[in-house]
Amino acid sequence: MTSKTISFTAPELLGMEIEASASTGYYDNKSEFLRDATRTLLAAKKDLRLAIACELYMKGRISLGRAVEIADVNYEEMKKLL
């Protein structure tokens, strides 16, 4: 899998928390922390995963099969959602 660098602006406290994440020993670096945080958020929010899968599919960035995988639904349910 290829990686893409993403930057964003965060409130000062959140920035300090992200920077400190590697020092805690839980993560090797802040990128690992942010990947885990994003995966945890997406796992908890099925509606967001569905919306992302639909958006990427409708823009032609992913196949129907990949949309099904991201949304964690079957093909028939995904077709109805689109």
Secondary structure, 3 states (H helix, E strand, C coil): CCCCCCCCCCCHHHHHHHHHHHHHCCCCCHHHHHHHHHHHHHHHCHHHHHHHHHHHHHCCCCCHHHHHHHHCCCHHHHHHHC
